[in-house]
Amino acid sequence: MQWNDDILFILGGVLAGIVNTLSGSGSLFSIGVMVWSGIPLVVANIASRPGVLLQNITGILVLRKYYPLSSKDIPFKPALVCCLGAMLGAFCATRVSGTHFNTIASVVMLVLLIQYLFPNRLFKAFRISKLQTSGSIGLLLFFLTGFYGGFVQIGIGILVLTLLLDVLKMPYAQSNAYKLAIILIYTIPTTLYFALNGSIVWRPAILLAIGQILGAYLAAVFIGKNKSAAAWARSITIVMILVTLVKVWFF
């Protein structure tokens, strides 16, 4: 890898940290820059995890200055089942072939692209808030979300945020902070699993993590001062989805 790849990893990490802290789908940037440097998508998916871990720690520490965050207020059962699902998903991520993962991740990115292009329209009839989310159904949704996060990771922030808003009925500012906490809880064991399994490509992972720490810090400060902080990231995320899909399937 050349020095310009290193700069690309750091810049991609900064964007990933900003977007992940504001809403979600920031992994599109960390994974996207690795794909454009020649790293296979299935490998990039795993190498992005140390950065996710560190950026969530950074985001939580900074947000505590603006919002009262307490470990007692973290929804314990949802966080636990989310963690269990994530471990199963992480196991599957180390077993899936590159070709199959490319297809799965591409479908995910296309769904996210449609959602960004047509917000509040995709699957409008299936909004979680319209479901009868009993305790068991809510926990199942958190388990499935955890599985997805351990397996693919892309867009996990949006899914967790949606569950906190629609299932647990948290206000946005509070749910955005506890979103980081829940993702952190399951990212610790999954990252450890990937590391012990020898699945992480460490050079890009460390450079991305440096960028993601900086991006998470900047975004967390921005959230604390700007109530409409997430709106600006939409256009650049759409572009990143498109260029990543082009690289995966045409180059």
C-alpha angles and dihedrals in degrees: 000000000000129000092258088060088054091054089047091053093051093047091046089050092052091053091045092051092049097047095041092052094046097048121317146282092080089132086074087075099045092044093040096057091048091051091051090051089057102263113138114252094240090054093044090053090062096038090059093066102083089055091050089052095051096041091055091051089050094046093050094048092051096042090054087072091062104030129037103247121184131179087223090065096054107109098248102196095045090047091049097050089043088055092049091050091048093054090053090047092049090053090052091048090062092049103046119097122244093246094051092046091051089056094046094046092045091055089050092050092048091052090049090048091054090047092052093046094046107027117192092011106079111094089347091160090057100054110152090229088066094055125092094246105191119181094268094046091048091052090048089054090052091049092051091046089051091050090052091048093051092046107038108000094191109127095001092133091062092050095049091044090052092052092049091049100041104028103032093028095225119165114254099252092050095042093050089056096045089045087067090048095052093046089048092052094057096035093063096064095035093052090048089051092051091047095050089045090056092237099126121095095214106198097061090034092058094044091049090048091055090053093044093053090054093044093048091050093051093046095047091053089047092051090051091056104031124052093196094050098133099056100080096057095068100087097045091048091054090052092049092052091052097047092046092051090048091052094047097049106027106032 
